[in-house]
Every structure is written in C-alpha cells, then in structure tokens.
Amino acid sequence: MLTLCENPTVHSTKPAREDGSLCCVRPSLSDLRFTGDPWVQDQDDGSSSVLLDNYRLTRVRTLPFDLPSLNRLFLDLRLAQLRRKMYRQLRARRRRALLLPST
C-alpha cells in the first residue's frame, strides 16, 4: 500500500483519508483531457508501442498488419466521444433557446 507524507502546502478539495492511503486511477486513452492523440507505432523487434502523442505508455506484441486497425480503433473511440460531447452541447443550447423568451 502506498502511504503519503503530509504536505501542508497542497490544498485538496477532497478530505484526506484517515489512514493516509492513496487511491490510484488509471486514465483512459480516450479521455478528452489529453492533448495528444493515442496511436500505435511499430518497433523493429516485432513489438509495437502504444503512444500518447510522443510518450510511450506500453509495448505490446503485434503483427505489422494489426497496426492500421489498432490506430483506427483509437481514432474511432476518440471521435465517438467528441461526437457525444458535441451533441450534448447542441441539445443544451436548444433547451436554453426554448426556455428563454424571444423578444
């Protein structure tokens, strides 16, 4: 278990746990808060690297013809989230427009 040292300069919006443990959560590659694009790059040794922008996250064993389909999968996941976000914003604008009286 990971324990934290007390740091009086750090201000948190959540109350600290009594036992001082830290909950770790892995971010998703499809998280839109990441500024880089997730993609898979072929290595010369028969493996591939999963990258976020230019930062290597992990290495996986793949065949060269797997790379286009994996990259397309990452792109589809990312675009699907962007589409959902865009439609949610459009619906919210329409609701506001219907609720506001026109002059």
N, C-alpha and C positions, 0 to 999 in steps of 0.2 A: 504494500500500500504506500502511496506517495503522501508524505506529510509536508506541510508548508511551514515556512518560518513566518513569524509575524513581521509585517512591514507597515509601519504607521503612515507612510506617505501614500499608499494605494487606497483609493476610495472605491468601494464597491456598492452597487445598488442592491445587491442581494446580501442578506445577512450571512456571515461566515458560519461554517459548520462548527459544532462544538468540539468535534474530535480533530479538526484541522485537516481532514482529508479533502482531496480534490477530485471532482468528477470530470473525467475526460470524455469528450465527444469528438468523434471524427467528422470533419466537414465533408460534405458531398461534393463530388466533382461537378455536379450540375447546379451547385449553389451559385446564384447570380451575383453574389457579392464578390466573387473572384474576378479580378480584372483580366486575367489571362484566359486563353482557351485551352481546354484539355485535349490532348492528342496523343497518338501512339507513334513512336519512331522506331524504325528497325535498327538493330545493332548488328555488327559484323559477326558476332559469335553465335548466331541462331536465336537470340532472345530479342525482346523488344522492351522499350522503356515507355511507361505512362508518364507523360509530362503535363505540367500545368504551366503554360507559357514556356519558359526555358528551364524550369525547375523540375528535376526528375523526382517523381514520387515513388516509383517502384519499377522493378523489372519483372517481366513475365515471359514465359516460353511460348512463342507463336511461330507460325509459318509465315513466309512473306505474303502469301495471298490473303491472310487474315487481316492485314493492316488496313486496307481500304474499308472493310466492313466495320472494324472497330472504330475507326475515325468517324465513319458515317453514324454509328450508334451514338457516340459522344455528341456529335452535331445535332442529331435528332432530339436527344434528351435536352440539350440546351435550348434549342428553338421551341420545343414544346412548352417549356417553362416561360419563355419570353412571350409566346402567344397567349398563354393563360393569363399572364400578368397584364398584357395589353388589353385583352377582352374584359378583364375585371375593371381596369381603369375606364374603359369606354362605358361599361354598364353603370359605373358610379357617376360618371358625367351626365349620362342620360337621366338617371334618377334625380340628380340635383337640378337639372334643367326642367324636369317635370314638376318638381316641388316648388321651384321659385316662380313667383307670378311674373308674367311678362308685362312690360309697361307699354 
